[in-house]
Amino acid sequence: MIISRAPVRISFFGGGTDYPEYFLKEGGAVLATAIDKFSYVTASPFLSHLFDYSIRVSYRKVELAKDVNDIEHSVFRECLNVCGLEKDIELHNVADLPAFTGLGSSSTFTVSLLHALHSFKGEFLTPYELAYEAIHVERHLLKENVGCQDQVMAAFGGFNLLEFRTETDISVTRIPLSPQRLSEFEQCLFLVFTGITRKASEVVAKQLQRVDQNTKALRSMRSMVYEGLEILTSGRPLREFGELLHRAWVAKRSLDDGISNSEINHIYRCGLEAGAWGGKLLGAGGGGFMLFLADPNVHANLREIFADRQILPVKVNAGGSQIIFS
C-alpha cells in the first residue's frame, strides 16, 4: 500500500496573477505558505480477476469500474489515464478539510493523487515535475479555470515566493525566516469559515474575462508580494503586513462583483472592529475562509465575535507532498 499526503495553502499576496491569462503577458508572483491540513490518497493492488470490476475508487462515494473511462470522478479518471493505469488498483481519498473553501484543496488532491499513482508504479517525480503535471491535468485535461499556485504549493510545501513565467517555468524561492519570526507570524493568524462554499473555477471564469480591464489592479497586487516579503524578512512590525493584507483585499474586491457579498463584507468588518490589523478572503472569492492578521492579544475578541462560526487553528511552513507509507 502507498499513502501520499499533500498540504493545502494560505495565499497572502498575488492571487490572481498566477493565471496564464495574466502572467504570460505581465509575469506573476505569489507569497504563500503551506499549512498543516492535508489531502491523503491511498493506493493498493487490487486483484481484478477475482471480481467483476477492474478498479475501485473511494471518496464521498465508492465507484466500481470495469474501465478507467467509466469512472465518474474526473480527477481520478484523468490521473489514472495520465499514469497509464488501467486496472488492478484501489484508491481512497480522505482530507482534513472539505473542498471549495479557498485553501486550494482541489489542486492539493490532484497533486496527492498523482504522487500516489507514480509511487505505485515505482516512479519518482521531483516537486517541479509533480506540480507541472498537476497543472496540465487541471488546466488542459479537465479544462478547469485554475491558476498555478496551488499545485506548486502542494508539491513543494514551505513558505515561498512563487514567480510565474509560463506553465512550465515557475520559480520557487523559500522565504528565509527564523523560527522565532515564523512563530511570531503564526501566532497572529486567525482563520474563520464564512460558511459559504463555492467552486473556484466558476468564480474565476468571470474574472478571467476581465483580465485586460483589471491589469492595473493585478499589477498592484503583484507588487504587494514583494512589499509583503520585505516586511516579513526585514523584521518590520507585523502590523504592517496586516495593513497590506487589507489593501490587497480592497484590490481583490475591485476585480469583480462576485468576489465578495454582504455576508463576507459583514464578517470582514466584524474582524476589523474586533481589533484585527487587516485580512482577506482566501482563494478565488465568493466564500471559503477569511484570514485575519491580528495581535495575539486580540484573538480572544475575535473568538468571541465569531463564536457561532468555525475557527481553524493552523501552523505554517508545512512540508510538501510526500509518501508517508509504502
Contacts in CASP RR format, 6 or more apart in sequence:
PFRMAT RR
TARGET T0000
AUTHOR 0000-0000-0000
METHOD contacts of the structure
MODEL  1
MIISRAPVRISFFGGGTDYPEYFLKEGGAVLATAIDKFSYVTASPFLSHL
FDYSIRVSYRKVELAKDVNDIEHSVFRECLNVCGLEKDIELHNVADLPAF
TGLGSSSTFTVSLLHALHSFKGEFLTPYELAYEAIHVERHLLKENVGCQD
QVMAAFGGFNLLEFRTETDISVTRIPLSPQRLSEFEQCLFLVFTGITRKA
SEVVAKQLQRVDQNTKALRSMRSMVYEGLEILTSGRPLREFGELLHRAWV
AKRSLDDGISNSEINHIYRCGLEAGAWGGKLLGAGGGGFMLFLADPNVHA
NLREIFADRQILPVKVNAGGSQIIFS
1 42 0 8 1.000
1 43 0 8 1.000
1 44 0 8 1.000
1 325 0 8 1.000
1 326 0 8 1.000
2 42 0 8 1.000
2 43 0 8 1.000
2 44 0 8 1.000
2 116 0 8 1.000
2 119 0 8 1.000
2 120 0 8 1.000
2 323 0 8 1.000
2 325 0 8 1.000
2 326 0 8 1.000
3 40 0 8 1.000
3 41 0 8 1.000
3 42 0 8 1.000
3 116 0 8 1.000
3 323 0 8 1.000
3 324 0 8 1.000
3 325 0 8 1.000
3 326 0 8 1.000
4 40 0 8 1.000
4 41 0 8 1.000
4 42 0 8 1.000
4 43 0 8 1.000
4 112 0 8 1.000
4 113 0 8 1.000
4 115 0 8 1.000
4 116 0 8 1.000
4 119 0 8 1.000
4 321 0 8 1.000
4 322 0 8 1.000
4 323 0 8 1.000
4 324 0 8 1.000
5 38 0 8 1.000
5 39 0 8 1.000
5 40 0 8 1.000
5 112 0 8 1.000
5 321 0 8 1.000
5 322 0 8 1.000
5 324 0 8 1.000
6 38 0 8 1.000
6 39 0 8 1.000
6 108 0 8 1.000
6 109 0 8 1.000
6 111 0 8 1.000
6 112 0 8 1.000
6 115 0 8 1.000
6 154 0 8 1.000
6 155 0 8 1.000
6 320 0 8 1.000
6 321 0 8 1.000
6 322 0 8 1.000
7 34 0 8 1.000
7 35 0 8 1.000
7 36 0 8 1.000
7 37 0 8 1.000
7 38 0 8 1.000
7 108 0 8 1.000
7 153 0 8 1.000
7 154 0 8 1.000
7 157 0 8 1.000
7 318 0 8 1.000
7 319 0 8 1.000
7 320 0 8 1.000
7 321 0 8 1.000
8 34 0 8 1.000
8 35 0 8 1.000
8 37 0 8 1.000
8 38 0 8 1.000
8 39 0 8 1.000
8 96 0 8 1.000
8 97 0 8 1.000
8 103 0 8 1.000
8 104 0 8 1.000
8 105 0 8 1.000
8 108 0 8 1.000
8 154 0 8 1.000
9 32 0 8 1.000
9 33 0 8 1.000
9 34 0 8 1.000
9 35 0 8 1.000
9 103 0 8 1.000
9 104 0 8 1.000
9 108 0 8 1.000
9 149 0 8 1.000
9 150 0 8 1.000
9 153 0 8 1.000
9 154 0 8 1.000
9 157 0 8 1.000
10 32 0 8 1.000
10 33 0 8 1.000
10 35 0 8 1.000
10 103 0 8 1.000
10 189 0 8 1.000
10 191 0 8 1.000
10 282 0 8 1.000
10 291 0 8 1.000
10 314 0 8 1.000
10 316 0 8 1.000
11 30 0 8 1.000
11 31 0 8 1.000
11 32 0 8 1.000
11 149 0 8 1.000
11 153 0 8 1.000
11 282 0 8 1.000
11 283 0 8 1.000
12 31 0 8 1.000
12 32 0 8 1.000
12 33 0 8 1.000
12 228 0 8 1.000
12 241 0 8 1.000
12 245 0 8 1.000
12 248 0 8 1.000
12 280 0 8 1.000
13 30 0 8 1.000
13 31 0 8 1.000
13 221 0 8 1.000
13 224 0 8 1.000
13 225 0 8 1.000
13 227 0 8 1.000
13 228 0 8 1.000
13 244 0 8 1.000
13 245 0 8 1.000
13 248 0 8 1.000
14 28 0 8 1.000
14 29 0 8 1.000
14 30 0 8 1.000
14 31 0 8 1.000
14 221 0 8 1.000
14 222 0 8 1.000
14 224 0 8 1.000
14 225 0 8 1.000
14 248 0 8 1.000
15 30 0 8 1.000
15 149 0 8 1.000
15 221 0 8 1.000
15 252 0 8 1.000
15 283 0 8 1.000
16 22 0 8 1.000
16 147 0 8 1.000
16 207 0 8 1.000
16 218 0 8 1.000
16 221 0 8 1.000
16 255 0 8 1.000
17 23 0 8 1.000
17 26 0 8 1.000
17 27 0 8 1.000
17 28 0 8 1.000
17 29 0 8 1.000
17 30 0 8 1.000
17 164 0 8 1.000
17 218 0 8 1.000
17 221 0 8 1.000
17 222 0 8 1.000
18 28 0 8 1.000
18 30 0 8 1.000
18 147 0 8 1.000
18 148 0 8 1.000
18 149 0 8 1.000
18 162 0 8 1.000
18 164 0 8 1.000
19 147 0 8 1.000
19 148 0 8 1.000
19 204 0 8 1.000
19 208 0 8 1.000
19 211 0 8 1.000
20 139 0 8 1.000
20 147 0 8 1.000
20 148 0 8 1.000
20 164 0 8 1.000
20 166 0 8 1.000
20 167 0 8 1.000
21 208 0 8 1.000
21 211 0 8 1.000
22 28 0 8 1.000
22 211 0 8 1.000
22 215 0 8 1.000
22 218 0 8 1.000
23 148 0 8 1.000
23 164 0 8 1.000
23 165 0 8 1.000
24 166 0 8 1.000
26 215 0 8 1.000
26 218 0 8 1.000
26 219 0 8 1.000
26 222 0 8 1.000
27 163 0 8 1.000
27 164 0 8 1.000
27 165 0 8 1.000
27 222 0 8 1.000
28 163 0 8 1.000
28 164 0 8 1.000
28 222 0 8 1.000
29 161 0 8 1.000
29 162 0 8 1.000
29 163 0 8 1.000
29 164 0 8 1.000
29 222 0 8 1.000
29 225 0 8 1.000
29 226 0 8 1.000
30 149 0 8 1.000
30 161 0 8 1.000
30 162 0 8 1.000
30 164 0 8 1.000
30 225 0 8 1.000
31 160 0 8 1.000
31 161 0 8 1.000
31 162 0 8 1.000
31 175 0 8 1.000
31 225 0 8 1.000
31 228 0 8 1.000
31 229 0 8 1.000
32 149 0 8 1.000
32 153 0 8 1.000
32 159 0 8 1.000
32 160 0 8 1.000
32 162 0 8 1.000
33 153 0 8 1.000
33 158 0 8 1.000
33 159 0 8 1.000
33 160 0 8 1.000
33 316 0 8 1.000
33 317 0 8 1.000
33 318 0 8 1.000
34 153 0 8 1.000
34 154 0 8 1.000
34 156 0 8 1.000
34 157 0 8 1.000
34 158 0 8 1.000
34 159 0 8 1.000
34 316 0 8 1.000
34 317 0 8 1.000
34 318 0 8 1.000
34 319 0 8 1.000
34 320 0 8 1.000
35 103 0 8 1.000
35 314 0 8 1.000
35 315 0 8 1.000
35 316 0 8 1.000
35 318 0 8 1.000
36 314 0 8 1.000
36 315 0 8 1.000
36 318 0 8 1.000
37 96 0 8 1.000
37 97 0 8 1.000
37 103 0 8 1.000
37 312 0 8 1.000
37 314 0 8 1.000
37 318 0 8 1.000
38 95 0 8 1.000
38 96 0 8 1.000
38 108 0 8 1.000
38 112 0 8 1.000
38 318 0 8 1.000
39 93 0 8 1.000
39 94 0 8 1.000
39 95 0 8 1.000
39 96 0 8 1.000
39 105 0 8 1.000
39 108 0 8 1.000
39 109 0 8 1.000
39 111 0 8 1.000
39 112 0 8 1.000
39 154 0 8 1.000
40 93 0 8 1.000
40 94 0 8 1.000
40 95 0 8 1.000
40 112 0 8 1.000
41 91 0 8 1.000
41 92 0 8 1.000
41 93 0 8 1.000
41 109 0 8 1.000
41 112 0 8 1.000
41 113 0 8 1.000
41 115 0 8 1.000
41 116 0 8 1.000
42 91 0 8 1.000
42 92 0 8 1.000
42 116 0 8 1.000
43 89 0 8 1.000
43 90 0 8 1.000
43 91 0 8 1.000
43 116 0 8 1.000
43 117 0 8 1.000
43 119 0 8 1.000
43 120 0 8 1.000
44 89 0 8 1.000
44 90 0 8 1.000
45 88 0 8 1.000
45 89 0 8 1.000
45 90 0 8 1.000
46 54 0 8 1.000
46 55 0 8 1.000
46 56 0 8 1.000
46 87 0 8 1.000
46 88 0 8 1.000
46 89 0 8 1.000
46 90 0 8 1.000
47 88 0 8 1.000
48 54 0 8 1.000
48 55 0 8 1.000
48 87 0 8 1.000
48 88 0 8 1.000
51 64 0 8 1.000
52 66 0 8 1.000
53 64 0 8 1.000
53 65 0 8 1.000
53 66 0 8 1.000
54 65 0 8 1.000
54 66 0 8 1.000
54 67 0 8 1.000
54 86 0 8 1.000
54 87 0 8 1.000
54 88 0 8 1.000
55 63 0 8 1.000
55 64 0 8 1.000
55 65 0 8 1.000
55 68 0 8 1.000
55 71 0 8 1.000
55 80 0 8 1.000
55 86 0 8 1.000
55 87 0 8 1.000
55 88 0 8 1.000
55 89 0 8 1.000
55 90 0 8 1.000
55 91 0 8 1.000
56 62 0 8 1.000
56 63 0 8 1.000
56 64 0 8 1.000
56 65 0 8 1.000
56 90 0 8 1.000
56 91 0 8 1.000
57 63 0 8 1.000
57 65 0 8 1.000
57 71 0 8 1.000
57 73 0 8 1.000
57 76 0 8 1.000
57 90 0 8 1.000
57 91 0 8 1.000
57 92 0 8 1.000
58 90 0 8 1.000
58 91 0 8 1.000
58 92 0 8 1.000
58 93 0 8 1.000
59 73 0 8 1.000
59 76 0 8 1.000
59 92 0 8 1.000
59 93 0 8 1.000
63 71 0 8 1.000
63 72 0 8 1.000
63 73 0 8 1.000
63 76 0 8 1.000
65 71 0 8 1.000
67 86 0 8 1.000
68 77 0 8 1.000
68 80 0 8 1.000
68 81 0 8 1.000
68 85 0 8 1.000
68 86 0 8 1.000
68 87 0 8 1.000
69 77 0 8 1.000
69 81 0 8 1.000
71 77 0 8 1.000
71 80 0 8 1.000
74 142 0 8 1.000
75 106 0 8 1.000
75 109 0 8 1.000
75 110 0 8 1.000
75 113 0 8 1.000
75 137 0 8 1.000
75 142 0 8 1.000
76 91 0 8 1.000
76 113 0 8 1.000
78 137 0 8 1.000
78 141 0 8 1.000
78 142 0 8 1.000
79 110 0 8 1.000
79 113 0 8 1.000
79 114 0 8 1.000
79 117 0 8 1.000
79 137 0 8 1.000
80 86 0 8 1.000
80 89 0 8 1.000
80 117 0 8 1.000
82 114 0 8 1.000
82 133 0 8 1.000
82 136 0 8 1.000
82 137 0 8 1.000
82 141 0 8 1.000
83 114 0 8 1.000
83 117 0 8 1.000
83 118 0 8 1.000
83 121 0 8 1.000
85 117 0 8 1.000
85 120 0 8 1.000
85 121 0 8 1.000
89 120 0 8 1.000
91 113 0 8 1.000
91 116 0 8 1.000
93 109 0 8 1.000
93 112 0 8 1.000
93 113 0 8 1.000
95 105 0 8 1.000
95 108 0 8 1.000
95 109 0 8 1.000
97 103 0 8 1.000
97 105 0 8 1.000
97 312 0 8 1.000
98 105 0 8 1.000
98 197 0 8 1.000
99 105 0 8 1.000
99 106 0 8 1.000
99 109 0 8 1.000
99 197 0 8 1.000
100 106 0 8 1.000
100 197 0 8 1.000
100 198 0 8 1.000
100 199 0 8 1.000
100 200 0 8 1.000
100 288 0 8 1.000
101 193 0 8 1.000
101 197 0 8 1.000
101 282 0 8 1.000
101 287 0 8 1.000
101 288 0 8 1.000
101 289 0 8 1.000
102 200 0 8 1.000
102 281 0 8 1.000
102 282 0 8 1.000
102 283 0 8 1.000
102 284 0 8 1.000
102 285 0 8 1.000
102 287 0 8 1.000
102 288 0 8 1.000
102 289 0 8 1.000
103 282 0 8 1.000
103 283 0 8 1.000
103 288 0 8 1.000
103 289 0 8 1.000
104 150 0 8 1.000
104 154 0 8 1.000
104 200 0 8 1.000
104 283 0 8 1.000
106 138 0 8 1.000
106 144 0 8 1.000
106 146 0 8 1.000
106 150 0 8 1.000
106 200 0 8 1.000
107 134 0 8 1.000
107 138 0 8 1.000
107 146 0 8 1.000
107 150 0 8 1.000
107 151 0 8 1.000
107 154 0 8 1.000
108 150 0 8 1.000
108 154 0 8 1.000
110 134 0 8 1.000
110 137 0 8 1.000
110 138 0 8 1.000
110 151 0 8 1.000
110 154 0 8 1.000
111 130 0 8 1.000
111 131 0 8 1.000
111 134 0 8 1.000
111 151 0 8 1.000
111 154 0 8 1.000
111 155 0 8 1.000
111 321 0 8 1.000
112 154 0 8 1.000
112 321 0 8 1.000
114 125 0 8 1.000
114 130 0 8 1.000
114 133 0 8 1.000
114 134 0 8 1.000
114 137 0 8 1.000
115 125 0 8 1.000
115 130 0 8 1.000
115 321 0 8 1.000
115 322 0 8 1.000
115 323 0 8 1.000
116 323 0 8 1.000
118 124 0 8 1.000
118 125 0 8 1.000
118 130 0 8 1.000
119 323 0 8 1.000
119 326 0 8 1.000
125 133 0 8 1.000
127 152 0 8 1.000
127 155 0 8 1.000
127 156 0 8 1.000
127 172 0 8 1.000
127 320 0 8 1.000
127 321 0 8 1.000
128 155 0 8 1.000
128 170 0 8 1.000
128 172 0 8 1.000
130 151 0 8 1.000
130 155 0 8 1.000
130 321 0 8 1.000
131 148 0 8 1.000
131 151 0 8 1.000
131 152 0 8 1.000
131 154 0 8 1.000
131 155 0 8 1.000
131 156 0 8 1.000
131 170 0 8 1.000
132 151 0 8 1.000
132 167 0 8 1.000
132 168 0 8 1.000
132 170 0 8 1.000
134 151 0 8 1.000
134 154 0 8 1.000
134 155 0 8 1.000
135 146 0 8 1.000
135 147 0 8 1.000
135 148 0 8 1.000
135 151 0 8 1.000
135 167 0 8 1.000
136 167 0 8 1.000
138 144 0 8 1.000
138 146 0 8 1.000
138 151 0 8 1.000
139 146 0 8 1.000
139 147 0 8 1.000
139 148 0 8 1.000
139 167 0 8 1.000
144 201 0 8 1.000
145 200 0 8 1.000
145 201 0 8 1.000
145 202 0 8 1.000
145 204 0 8 1.000
145 205 0 8 1.000
145 208 0 8 1.000
146 200 0 8 1.000
146 201 0 8 1.000
146 204 0 8 1.000
147 204 0 8 1.000
148 164 0 8 1.000
148 167 0 8 1.000
148 170 0 8 1.000
149 162 0 8 1.000
149 164 0 8 1.000
152 160 0 8 1.000
152 162 0 8 1.000
152 170 0 8 1.000
152 172 0 8 1.000
153 160 0 8 1.000
153 162 0 8 1.000
154 320 0 8 1.000
154 321 0 8 1.000
155 320 0 8 1.000
155 321 0 8 1.000
156 172 0 8 1.000
156 320 0 8 1.000
157 317 0 8 1.000
157 318 0 8 1.000
157 319 0 8 1.000
157 320 0 8 1.000
157 321 0 8 1.000
158 174 0 8 1.000
158 316 0 8 1.000
158 317 0 8 1.000
158 318 0 8 1.000
158 319 0 8 1.000
158 320 0 8 1.000
159 174 0 8 1.000
159 175 0 8 1.000
159 177 0 8 1.000
159 182 0 8 1.000
159 316 0 8 1.000
159 317 0 8 1.000
160 172 0 8 1.000
160 173 0 8 1.000
160 174 0 8 1.000
160 175 0 8 1.000
161 171 0 8 1.000
161 172 0 8 1.000
161 173 0 8 1.000
161 175 0 8 1.000
161 225 0 8 1.000
161 229 0 8 1.000
162 170 0 8 1.000
162 171 0 8 1.000
162 172 0 8 1.000
162 173 0 8 1.000
163 170 0 8 1.000
163 171 0 8 1.000
163 173 0 8 1.000
164 170 0 8 1.000
165 171 0 8 1.000
175 229 0 8 1.000
175 232 0 8 1.000
175 233 0 8 1.000
176 233 0 8 1.000
177 185 0 8 1.000
177 232 0 8 1.000
177 233 0 8 1.000
181 232 0 8 1.000
181 235 0 8 1.000
182 316 0 8 1.000
182 317 0 8 1.000
184 238 0 8 1.000
185 232 0 8 1.000
185 238 0 8 1.000
185 241 0 8 1.000
185 316 0 8 1.000
186 314 0 8 1.000
186 315 0 8 1.000
186 316 0 8 1.000
187 296 0 8 1.000
188 238 0 8 1.000
188 293 0 8 1.000
188 294 0 8 1.000
188 295 0 8 1.000
188 296 0 8 1.000
189 291 0 8 1.000
189 292 0 8 1.000
189 293 0 8 1.000
189 314 0 8 1.000
189 316 0 8 1.000
190 276 0 8 1.000
190 291 0 8 1.000
190 292 0 8 1.000
190 293 0 8 1.000
190 294 0 8 1.000
190 299 0 8 1.000
190 302 0 8 1.000
190 311 0 8 1.000
191 282 0 8 1.000
191 289 0 8 1.000
191 290 0 8 1.000
191 291 0 8 1.000
191 292 0 8 1.000
191 311 0 8 1.000
191 312 0 8 1.000
191 313 0 8 1.000
191 314 0 8 1.000
192 267 0 8 1.000
192 289 0 8 1.000
192 290 0 8 1.000
192 292 0 8 1.000
192 302 0 8 1.000
192 306 0 8 1.000
192 309 0 8 1.000
192 310 0 8 1.000
192 311 0 8 1.000
192 312 0 8 1.000
193 288 0 8 1.000
193 289 0 8 1.000
193 290 0 8 1.000
193 309 0 8 1.000
193 310 0 8 1.000
193 311 0 8 1.000
193 312 0 8 1.000
194 263 0 8 1.000
194 264 0 8 1.000
194 267 0 8 1.000
194 281 0 8 1.000
194 287 0 8 1.000
194 288 0 8 1.000
194 289 0 8 1.000
194 290 0 8 1.000
194 309 0 8 1.000
195 287 0 8 1.000
195 288 0 8 1.000
195 309 0 8 1.000
195 310 0 8 1.000
196 263 0 8 1.000
196 264 0 8 1.000
196 286 0 8 1.000
196 287 0 8 1.000
196 288 0 8 1.000
197 287 0 8 1.000
197 288 0 8 1.000
198 284 0 8 1.000
198 285 0 8 1.000
198 286 0 8 1.000
198 287 0 8 1.000
198 288 0 8 1.000
200 283 0 8 1.000
200 284 0 8 1.000
200 285 0 8 1.000
203 258 0 8 1.000
203 259 0 8 1.000
203 284 0 8 1.000
203 285 0 8 1.000
203 286 0 8 1.000
204 284 0 8 1.000
206 256 0 8 1.000
206 258 0 8 1.000
207 214 0 8 1.000
207 255 0 8 1.000
207 256 0 8 1.000
207 259 0 8 1.000
207 284 0 8 1.000
210 255 0 8 1.000
210 256 0 8 1.000
211 218 0 8 1.000
214 254 0 8 1.000
214 255 0 8 1.000
217 251 0 8 1.000
217 254 0 8 1.000
217 255 0 8 1.000
218 255 0 8 1.000
220 251 0 8 1.000
221 248 0 8 1.000
221 251 0 8 1.000
221 252 0 8 1.000
224 244 0 8 1.000
224 247 0 8 1.000
224 248 0 8 1.000
224 251 0 8 1.000
227 244 0 8 1.000
228 241 0 8 1.000
228 244 0 8 1.000
230 236 0 8 1.000
231 238 0 8 1.000
231 240 0 8 1.000
231 241 0 8 1.000
231 244 0 8 1.000
232 241 0 8 1.000
238 277 0 8 1.000
238 293 0 8 1.000
239 277 0 8 1.000
239 295 0 8 1.000
241 277 0 8 1.000
241 293 0 8 1.000
242 276 0 8 1.000
242 277 0 8 1.000
242 278 0 8 1.000
242 279 0 8 1.000
242 293 0 8 1.000
243 277 0 8 1.000
243 278 0 8 1.000
245 277 0 8 1.000
245 278 0 8 1.000
245 279 0 8 1.000
245 280 0 8 1.000
245 291 0 8 1.000
245 293 0 8 1.000
246 272 0 8 1.000
246 277 0 8 1.000
246 278 0 8 1.000
246 279 0 8 1.000
246 280 0 8 1.000
248 280 0 8 1.000
249 268 0 8 1.000
249 278 0 8 1.000
249 279 0 8 1.000
249 280 0 8 1.000
249 281 0 8 1.000
252 259 0 8 1.000
252 280 0 8 1.000
252 281 0 8 1.000
252 285 0 8 1.000
253 259 0 8 1.000
253 260 0 8 1.000
258 285 0 8 1.000
258 286 0 8 1.000
259 281 0 8 1.000
259 284 0 8 1.000
259 285 0 8 1.000
259 286 0 8 1.000
260 281 0 8 1.000
260 285 0 8 1.000
260 286 0 8 1.000
261 286 0 8 1.000
264 281 0 8 1.000
264 286 0 8 1.000
264 287 0 8 1.000
264 290 0 8 1.000
267 290 0 8 1.000
267 306 0 8 1.000
267 309 0 8 1.000
268 279 0 8 1.000
268 281 0 8 1.000
268 290 0 8 1.000
270 305 0 8 1.000
270 306 0 8 1.000
271 292 0 8 1.000
271 294 0 8 1.000
271 302 0 8 1.000
271 305 0 8 1.000
271 306 0 8 1.000
272 278 0 8 1.000
273 305 0 8 1.000
274 294 0 8 1.000
274 298 0 8 1.000
274 301 0 8 1.000
274 302 0 8 1.000
274 304 0 8 1.000
274 305 0 8 1.000
275 294 0 8 1.000
275 295 0 8 1.000
275 298 0 8 1.000
275 301 0 8 1.000
275 302 0 8 1.000
276 292 0 8 1.000
276 293 0 8 1.000
276 294 0 8 1.000
276 298 0 8 1.000
276 302 0 8 1.000
277 292 0 8 1.000
277 293 0 8 1.000
277 294 0 8 1.000
277 295 0 8 1.000
278 292 0 8 1.000
278 293 0 8 1.000
278 294 0 8 1.000
279 290 0 8 1.000
279 291 0 8 1.000
279 292 0 8 1.000
279 293 0 8 1.000
280 290 0 8 1.000
280 291 0 8 1.000
281 287 0 8 1.000
281 288 0 8 1.000
281 289 0 8 1.000
281 290 0 8 1.000
281 291 0 8 1.000
282 288 0 8 1.000
282 289 0 8 1.000
282 290 0 8 1.000
282 291 0 8 1.000
289 312 0 8 1.000
292 302 0 8 1.000
294 302 0 8 1.000
302 311 0 8 1.000
303 311 0 8 1.000
END
